[in-house]
Amino acid sequence: MTLEFRSVIDQMLASPNRPARATPPPIRLSQNEMPWVPAPVIVDAMEKAARATHRYPDYHRTAAREAIAVSMGLDVERIAIDNGSGSLLHGLARLVCEPGVHGVYCWPSFEAYPAALGLAGASSTPVALADDGAMDLPAMAAAIQPETRIVYLCNPNNPTGGLVGVDGIRAFLREVPSHVLVVLDEAYREFVTSEPVEATTALLEEFRNLVILRTLSKSHGLAGVRAGYAATTPRTAEALRRTSVGFALNSIAEAAVIAAFSPEGQRVAADRIATIVSERGRMEQALRAGGVSFLPSQSNFLFLHGDATQLLARFEEQGVLARPFPHAGGVRITVGLPAENGAALTALL
């Protein structure tokens, strides 16, 4: 007999990207990465940790969790950490989902949401975004069923950059039944300028069914290290820690996390984020002046409306690699260094 996989495996996309090119354009603005190498304090910490990798890392990730907890003003028991927020997204689905239950997520958004729900055996409902590229929370609330056990919120939303403010999130949480886990994915939260970055943290005191996810891939430029964290109730955080893969956060990654949340690590990140935010504003102003249709963003990327194939061809003429989202009606372009952004603007204007 032929080996058969679960039916959900065949339904999953092999890759959201186009086929790999032998010689991709040199300006990589397709993955929402930061354009700088990690801060020196982080590199130093990783190099030191590399010399001790003959030992296992801390199974409980205590020092890394403490560094995160201090930065958020939370008790360490509220923090879980894993090798990227994607692992946590899947872990949360495994905590509450099984065949016969249901999940809700916004769409177009991060592809990990339907994947996590499907692999956990749950059915799901995708809910279209509002016109501004943010989540349509009234529609998401209406999609909750008696069988619903988890809702994924992407805020700011990827790939559109739209944001729902903290008051809107609070109003939504008040409508959600307390037995439904609400996962607030804030991978791009540090780039938000319309309200304080930590405005949503206070929601954890009001709603015991809330989990806030963040990552070091964007704000600290550690996409290759793979480190993400969850802030939630002690009970949910403990469940995540118990069910995660042992030693999934390796020693070098743990050292990077601790250094990232040091005063020097935070200072470097803040300076770099400020540069990206400034460049985002410059690009938006130029696009408006040039009559280019796009969605205003609260993240480190912009979503451009138009034919994805044609837009990609124009970018490639300037040596720029962008990310197509034909099902969403356009292309996402990361905000990079000034010269990189200049090349992207040249392709459009």
N, C-alpha and C positions, 0 to 999 in steps of 0.2 A: 504493500500500500504506500501511497505517496504521503509524505509528511504534510499535514494540514495546519495552517495557522488559524488563529481566531479571525472571524470575519472582519472585525474592526481594523485589523492590521492592513488589509487590502484597501480599506477606505481612507487610510491616512496618506497624505501627500508624501512622496519620496523626498521632495525638497521644494521650498517656496521660491527658490532662486532660479534664474535661467541656467542653462548648462554652463559649466566652467569654460572660460576662454583660455587659450594657450598663453596669450599675452594681454591680460586685462589692462584697461586704462590705468595710468599711474596715480591718478587722484582718486582715492577710495572714499567715496561719500555714500556708501550703500548700506552700512551696518550700524549706524548711529554710535560709532566709536569716538572717543576723545582723540584729538590729533597729536597729543604729546605722549612721550614715554612716561611711565610712572614716576612720581616724585622721588627725588634722591633718598629721602628717609625711608620710603617703601622699598626701593631697590636694595638699600643697605640691609634692611631687615630680612629680605628674602635671601640675599647672599649668605648672611649669617645662618639662617635656618637651613640652607642647603647643605651646610657642613655638618649638620646633625641628623640628616635624613636616614641614617642607619637605625634610628629609634622611631617608634610609633609616635604619632601626634597625640595630643590630649583627646581622649575619646569624647569628653563632655564639652570640649571647646570653651572652657571656662573663661580664659583670659580674653578671647575674642568676643565672647558674649558680654563680658563686663565692659569692654571698651565701647561696644555699641550701646549698651544700657545707659552708661554715663552720658553719652552724646545725646540720647533721646530723653534723658531725665526719667528713666523707668527702672523698675526693679529687674535685676538680672534674670529672675525666674520667668519673666515675660518674654524672653528672647530665645529664639531658635535660629540656628545658622546651618547652612548647607552649601554644597558646591554649585551655587547659582540659584537665583530665585525660581528658575524653571523646575529645579528639583523640588522646591517647596510647593510649587503649584500642583505638581503631581502628588506629592505627599499629602496635601490637604484633601485632594479628591479621594485618595485611598482611605482617609480617616472616616469619611461620611458617606461615600458612595458605594453602591453595589447594584446588581441588576434589580430593576423595579423602581429605582429612584431617579431623580431628575435634576438637571442643572441648567442655569441660565448664564449667558454671556453676551456682550455686545459684539457687533460685527459690521464692518471689518475691524479686526483687532489682532491681538497676539495669537498666533496659531497654536500655542501650547494649551489654550483653554479647551477647545474641542478635543484635542488629543488626550488631555488628562482625564476628561469626563468619559470618553470612549474607552480608554484602557481600564478605567475603574468600573466599567460595566453600566454606566448610567446613560440614560437618554438625555437629550439636551435641546434647548431652544436658543438660536441666535436672534438677537434683537438689533434692528437697524439703528444706526447712529442718528443724532439730530443733524440738522443742516450745517451747523458750525463745526462738525467733526468731533463733538463731545458725545458722551453717552446720553441716550434718551432714557432717563431714569424712570419717568412715569410709565413708559412702555415696558421697561424691564420689570418694574413692580407688577404690572398687569400680567406678565408672562409667568410669574411664580404660581405653581400649582400645589395641590396638597402633597404631591410626591417630591416636591423640590427640597433638596438638602444643601445646595451650594449655589452661590452666585459669584461670578467673577466680574469685578469692576476694573477697568484700565483707565487710570487717571493721572497725568494726561494720557489720552488714548494714542496707541501706536497702531496704525501709521499716520493718523491725521493730526495729532497734536492738540486736540480740543480738550478743555478742562471744565469740570464741574466743581464749583467752589465748595468750601467746607459746609456751608449752610445747606446746599443742595444734597450733599452726601448725608448730612444729619437727617434731613427730611425723609430721604429714602430709607435710611436705617430704621426710622420710626414706623415705616409701613411694613417692613419685612418681619415675618414671624420669628420669634426668638430662637426657634429650633433650626433655622436656616443659617448656615455659615456664609458670611459675606467676606470675600477676599478682595481687599483694596490693593491692587497692584500699582505701586508708586515707583516704578523703575526710573522715571524721569522727574521725580518730584523736586530735586534740587535745582532744576532749571525754571521752576515756576516763579513768576514775579508779580502775579496779580494778588497774591496773599502770602502771608508768612509760610515758609517751608514746613514748619512744625505745626501748622494750624490743625491738621487732622489728628495729631497724636492725642489730643484731649478726648477724641471720640472713643478711645479705648476704655476710658473710665465710665462712659455712658452705655456702651453696648458690648455685652459679653460674647456676642456672636461675631465680632469683628476681628479680622486679621489684616494687619498692614504689612505688605511686602516691599522691600527695597533691595537694591543691588549696588555693588561697588564697580560694576562693569562700566557704568556711564560716568558718574560724578567723579570717581577717582581714577578712571582710565585703566581698570583692571579686568577688561573683558576676557583676557587670556588666562587669568588666575582662577576664575569661577568661584565667586563668593557672593551669596545673597543671604538675607536675614528676614525673619518674621518677628513682628511685635504683636502680642495678643494676650489672652489671659494665661496665667500660669498653667492651667489645666491643658489648654490647647497646645501651648509651647512644649510642655512635657510630653504630650502625645506625639508631636512631631519629632522630638528628640529620640523617643523610644523606638519609633518606626523608621527612622532614617538609616541609610546604609552605614555601618560602622566605619569610622575613620574616613568618611567621605570628604571632609575638609582636611586636606593634607597639611603637613607642617609648614610648607612655604606659603600656602594660602592663608593659614592662620596668622603667620608673622606679618603678612601683607595687611590683613584686616586690622591688627593691633596698631601697626604703624600708620595706617590710613586715618585712624581716629585719634592719633596723637595731635597735639597742638600744631606741630609743623605740617603734618599730613593734611589736617583740616584747612590750614592757611593756604597751602598750595592749591588744594581743590577749590576753595572759594575764589581765588584769583583766576583760575582757569575757567570756572563756571561763569564768572563775570565777563570774561572775554567772549565766550560763546554766546551769552545773552546779548551782548552788545552787537556782535556780528549778526545774530538773528534779526535784531531790529534794523540793522543796515540793509540786510537782504530784503526784508519785508518792505521797507521804504522804496527800494529800487524796483521791486516787482510791481508795487502799486503804481509807481510812476510810469512803468513800462507797459501797463495794462495786462500783466500776466495774471491769470486766475490761480489763486492759491488759498489755502486755509491758514489764518493766523494761528500761531503755535505758542504753546507754553512749554515746549520741549527743546531738544537740541537738533531738531529736524523740521523740515517744511514739507507739506504735501501739495503738489502741483497738479492741477486739473488738466486733462488732455489725453490724447492717444499715447499710451505707454510706449509703444514701439517707436513712434516718431520722436518722442521726448528723449528716449534713450539714445537714439541715433544722433540727436543734436548734442547731447552731453558728451558722447564718445568722440565727436569731432574736436572737442576741447580737452580730451584726455580725462574725462570725468566718468567715474562709475557710480551710477545711481541704482535705486531698487524699484523695479516695476511692481505696481499693484493694479493690473488690468481690471480685476473684479471690483476694485474701488474707484476706477475711473481716473487713474493718474499714476504719478511717480513720487516716491519719497526721496528727499535729498538731505543728507546730514549737513549740519552747519559745522564747518571745519575752520582751518586757518584763513586769514584774510585773503591770501593769494589763491587758495583753493576755492573759496567762495566767489572770488572774482572770476575765475574760470567758469564756474557754474552760471553766474549771471551773464557772462558773455554768450553762453550757449542759448540763453533764453531771451535776451534783449536785442 
